[in-house]
Amino acid sequence: MTNPAALDMLHQWHKEFTALRQDIHAHPEIGFTETRTAGIVAAKLKEYGIEVHAGVGGTGVVGVLRRGNGQASIGLRADMDALPITEATGKPYSSTTPGVMHACGHDGHTTILLAAARWLAQHGDFNGTVNFIFQPAEEGLGGALAMLKDGLLERFPCNFVYGLHNSPALPLGKFAIRRGAAMASGAFFDITVRGRGSHGALPEQGIDPVLVACHLNAALQSIVSRNVPPAETAVVSVTVIQGGDAYNVIPDSAVLRGTVRTALRTTMEMVEAAMRRLAPGVAAAFGASAEVDFRFIFAPLVNDAVAFDDIVAAAGAVVGAENVNTNNGFIMASEDFSFVMEKARGAYINLGNVAPGEAGATGVQVHNPGYDFNDDAIPLGAAMFCELTQAKLPRGVD
């Protein structure tokens, strides 16, 4: 059963942690530059009496809290980085860093884990070790892999690892999760098309790489429609086409950039092979050339069966089992905590973030300049982590 004191105390601390979240929001930092945020995290953990390890994987922080003589250990994880987006919320605590904002709610995730750390340090009744993992650079920059390379799981062993992410499509007071494969793998690509520049009025004297890029953009869409089996899931999105900087000049080169998402690693490999085949072929048809830089950024996120049951039970203890959706739809977005979950059994749950009065509606989505984290979700996420810890590391078990 839920310890009401945990949620009650977290509600009492709500004003304090709301102020902390909004301070972090006002000072966002891109991946691997989260020095201010990491400093706040380390200072707060020390204040709570938790052993602190800074500089893990660059700007990552791990707090270690031990109770009793139990040998079991778990990891609770939050991400800290912001996005290169100009904020348009109009909030009094809007970003003070030009062109950077917390448009994904990592400020909220960091605050949730700090709130849970404080309660567990001061009131937690468990036997074993909790590792509070504050990860840098989740937004496609490889923060999880950097922490793993720096010995995250060797230095701070975890029998199980758990994480959460806010969901603007889910009402406050609800959680959602999916068994097994839950989030897509992801890759980024850059395709450089090389032609021959000329005067814009004399196209016959050049090879127009912008024209090639436009045809290649259309051709890339055939990969999903004509190469990926209909029963499998894949997305190929060209999100940037750049070429030239003058009205009357055909440039020497153009670049296409974008992302690929797939449910399976094998599908990702097939998409990459098709892209490497298509790009040079389309370019050659116009007398140009093309080079493909394809980078695998995110593994598929797969919830372990035991860890799934753990986190579902903890969420249900906080908000009621009827408010936990255990059949959430597959999410085509990606999450680099998946790399940690490939090394240690784990589960990852979505936390409702739609403001009161908008229940059933969809809030402003993440990665949008108008997005803001709902501070009322802080006690619920923190209480879930507290409940999970005490259930997973019970007293009386060595």
Residue pairs with C-beta under 8 A, 6 or more apart in sequence:
1 317
2 317
2 318
2 383
2 387
3 125
3 386
3 387
3 390
5 123
6 119
6 123
6 383
6 386
6 387
7 318
7 379
7 380
7 383
9 119
9 123
10 17
10 115
10 119
10 378
10 379
10 382
10 383
10 386
11 379
13 115
13 118
13 379
14 375
14 376
14 378
14 379
17 111
17 114
17 115
17 375
17 378
17 382
18 375
18 378
20 40
20 44
20 111
20 114
21 107
21 108
21 110
21 111
21 373
21 375
21 378
22 91
22 93
22 375
23 40
23 93
24 37
24 40
24 102
24 107
24 110
24 111
25 91
25 93
25 94
25 95
25 101
25 102
25 107
25 372
25 373
26 93
26 94
26 95
26 96
27 36
27 37
27 95
27 96
27 97
28 82
28 83
28 95
28 97
28 100
28 101
28 102
28 107
29 35
29 36
29 37
29 80
29 81
29 82
29 97
29 100
30 81
30 82
30 83
30 84
30 100
30 139
30 141
31 81
31 136
31 137
31 138
31 139
31 140
31 141
31 143
32 58
32 59
32 81
32 136
32 137
32 141
32 143
32 146
33 59
34 59
34 80
34 81
34 136
34 137
35 59
37 59
37 80
37 110
38 54
38 59
38 60
38 61
38 80
38 134
38 136
41 61
41 63
41 80
41 110
41 114
41 134
42 52
42 54
42 61
44 114
44 117
44 118
45 52
45 61
45 63
45 114
45 117
45 132
46 52
48 117
48 118
48 121
48 122
49 121
50 63
50 64
50 65
50 117
50 121
50 132
51 63
51 64
51 65
51 66
52 61
52 62
52 63
52 64
53 61
53 62
53 63
53 64
53 155
53 156
54 61
56 62
56 147
56 150
56 152
56 155
57 135
57 136
57 143
57 144
57 146
57 147
57 148
57 149
57 150
57 152
58 136
58 137
58 143
58 146
58 150
59 80
59 136
59 137
60 133
60 134
60 135
60 136
60 143
60 146
60 147
60 150
60 152
61 134
62 131
62 132
62 133
62 134
62 152
62 155
62 156
63 117
63 131
63 132
63 134
64 129
64 130
64 131
64 132
64 156
65 117
65 120
65 121
65 124
65 129
65 130
65 132
66 128
66 129
67 124
67 125
67 126
67 127
67 128
67 129
67 393
68 126
68 127
68 128
68 395
69 127
69 398
70 126
70 127
70 128
70 129
70 393
70 397
70 398
71 128
71 398
72 127
72 128
72 129
72 159
72 392
72 393
72 397
73 128
73 129
73 130
73 131
73 156
73 157
73 158
73 159
73 393
74 128
74 129
74 130
74 131
74 158
74 159
74 160
74 161
74 162
74 388
74 389
74 392
74 393
75 130
75 131
75 132
75 133
75 156
75 158
75 160
75 161
75 162
75 340
75 344
75 346
76 113
76 116
76 130
76 131
76 132
76 133
76 161
76 162
76 163
76 385
76 388
76 389
77 113
77 133
77 134
77 135
77 161
77 162
77 163
77 337
77 340
78 106
78 109
78 110
78 112
78 113
78 132
78 133
78 134
78 135
78 163
79 106
79 109
79 110
79 134
79 135
79 136
79 138
79 143
79 337
80 106
80 109
80 110
80 134
80 135
80 136
80 138
81 106
81 136
81 137
81 138
81 139
81 141
81 143
82 95
82 97
82 100
82 101
82 102
82 103
82 104
82 106
82 107
82 139
83 100
83 101
83 102
83 103
83 104
83 139
83 367
84 99
84 100
85 99
85 100
85 101
85 103
85 367
85 368
85 369
86 98
86 99
86 101
86 369
87 94
87 95
87 101
87 103
87 369
88 369
88 370
89 369
89 370
89 371
89 372
91 372
94 101
95 101
95 102
101 369
102 108
102 373
103 366
103 367
103 368
103 369
103 371
104 139
104 366
104 367
104 371
105 165
105 166
105 353
105 366
105 371
105 373
106 138
107 373
108 166
108 353
108 373
108 374
108 375
108 377
108 378
108 381
109 164
109 165
109 166
109 381
110 134
111 378
112 164
112 351
112 377
112 378
112 381
112 382
112 385
113 132
113 134
113 382
113 385
115 378
115 379
115 381
115 382
116 132
116 381
116 382
116 383
116 385
116 386
116 389
117 132
119 382
119 386
120 126
120 130
120 385
120 386
120 389
124 130
124 386
124 389
124 390
125 390
125 395
126 389
126 390
126 392
126 393
126 394
126 395
127 393
127 394
127 395
127 396
127 397
127 398
128 392
128 393
128 397
129 393
130 389
130 393
131 156
131 158
133 147
133 152
133 156
133 161
133 340
135 143
135 144
135 147
135 337
136 143
136 146
136 147
137 143
137 146
138 144
138 335
138 336
138 337
140 186
140 188
140 297
140 298
140 336
142 297
142 336
143 336
144 336
144 337
144 338
144 339
144 340
145 336
145 339
147 340
148 339
148 340
148 343
152 340
153 340
153 343
153 344
158 344
159 344
159 345
160 304
160 306
160 307
160 310
160 344
160 345
160 346
160 347
160 392
161 307
161 337
161 340
161 341
161 344
161 345
161 346
162 307
162 310
162 311
162 346
162 347
162 348
162 349
162 385
162 388
163 335
163 337
163 346
163 347
163 348
163 349
164 348
164 349
164 350
164 351
164 381
164 384
164 385
165 335
165 348
165 349
165 350
165 351
166 350
166 351
166 352
166 353
166 366
166 373
166 374
166 377
166 381
167 176
167 350
167 351
167 352
167 353
168 353
168 354
168 362
168 363
168 364
168 365
168 366
168 371
169 354
169 362
169 363
169 365
170 176
170 350
170 351
170 352
170 353
170 354
171 352
171 354
171 358
171 359
171 360
172 352
172 353
172 354
172 355
172 356
172 359
172 374
172 376
172 377
172 380
173 319
173 323
173 352
173 380
174 319
174 323
174 324
174 325
174 352
175 312
175 315
175 319
175 323
175 324
175 325
175 349
175 350
175 351
175 352
175 384
176 324
176 325
176 328
176 349
176 350
176 352
177 303
177 308
177 311
177 312
177 315
177 324
177 325
177 326
177 328
177 347
177 348
177 349
177 350
178 303
178 326
178 327
178 328
178 329
178 330
178 331
179 303
179 305
179 308
179 326
179 327
180 302
180 303
180 305
181 263
181 300
181 301
181 302
181 303
181 330
182 301
182 302
182 303
182 328
182 330
182 331
182 348
183 300
183 301
183 330
183 331
183 332
183 333
183 334
183 335
183 338
183 348
184 233
184 235
184 261
184 262
184 263
184 298
184 300
184 301
184 330
184 331
184 332
184 333
184 334
185 261
185 262
185 263
185 264
185 265
185 268
185 296
185 298
185 299
185 300
185 334
185 338
186 259
186 260
186 261
186 297
186 298
186 333
186 334
187 259
187 260
187 261
187 268
187 271
187 272
187 294
187 295
187 296
187 297
187 298
188 257
188 258
188 259
188 260
188 295
188 297
189 256
189 257
189 258
189 259
189 260
189 275
189 292
189 293
189 294
189 295
190 255
190 256
190 257
190 292
190 293
191 213
191 216
191 255
191 256
191 257
191 275
191 279
191 290
191 291
191 292
191 293
192 253
192 254
192 255
192 290
192 291
192 293
193 209
193 212
193 213
193 216
193 243
193 253
193 254
193 255
193 256
193 279
193 283
193 288
193 289
193 290
194 209
194 252
194 253
194 283
194 288
194 289
194 290
194 291
195 206
195 207
195 208
195 209
195 212
195 250
195 251
195 252
195 253
195 254
195 286
195 287
195 288
196 206
196 207
196 252
197 206
197 249
197 250
197 251
197 252
198 205
198 206
198 250
199 205
199 206
199 248
199 249
199 250
200 246
200 247
200 248
200 249
200 250
201 248
203 250
206 250
207 286
207 287
207 288
208 250
208 286
209 243
209 250
209 251
209 252
209 253
209 254
209 288
210 241
210 243
210 244
210 250
210 251
210 254
211 286
212 254
212 282
212 283
212 286
212 288
212 290
213 241
213 243
213 254
213 255
213 256
214 241
215 282
215 286
216 256
216 278
216 279
216 282
216 283
216 290
217 238
217 241
217 256
219 278
219 282
220 236
220 238
220 256
220 275
220 278
221 236
222 278
223 234
223 236
223 271
223 274
223 275
223 278
224 234
224 235
224 236
224 271
227 270
227 271
227 274
228 234
228 262
228 267
228 270
228 271
232 262
232 263
232 264
232 267
233 262
233 263
233 267
233 330
233 332
234 260
234 261
234 262
234 263
234 267
234 271
235 259
235 260
235 261
235 262
235 332
236 258
236 260
236 271
236 275
237 258
237 259
237 260
238 256
238 257
238 258
239 257
239 258
239 259
240 255
240 256
240 257
240 258
241 254
241 255
241 256
241 257
242 254
242 255
242 257
243 251
243 253
243 254
243 255
244 250
244 251
244 254
245 251
260 268
260 271
260 272
260 275
261 332
261 333
261 334
262 268
262 271
262 300
263 300
263 330
264 300
265 299
265 300
268 296
272 294
275 292
275 294
276 292
276 294
279 290
279 291
279 292
280 289
280 290
280 292
282 290
283 289
283 290
297 334
297 336
298 334
298 335
298 336
298 338
298 339
299 336
299 338
299 339
299 342
300 338
301 334
301 335
301 337
301 338
301 341
301 348
302 338
302 341
303 341
303 346
303 347
303 348
304 341
304 345
304 346
304 347
306 345
307 345
307 346
307 347
308 347
310 347
310 388
310 391
310 392
311 347
311 349
311 384
311 388
312 324
312 326
312 349
313 391
314 384
314 385
314 387
314 388
314 391
315 324
315 349
315 384
316 323
316 324
317 387
317 391
318 380
318 383
318 384
318 387
319 380
328 350
335 348
337 346
337 348
340 346
341 347
341 348
349 384
351 377
351 380
351 381
351 384
352 377
352 380
353 363
353 373
353 374
353 377
354 361
354 362
354 363
354 374
355 363
355 374
355 376
356 376
363 371
363 374
364 370
364 371
364 372
365 371
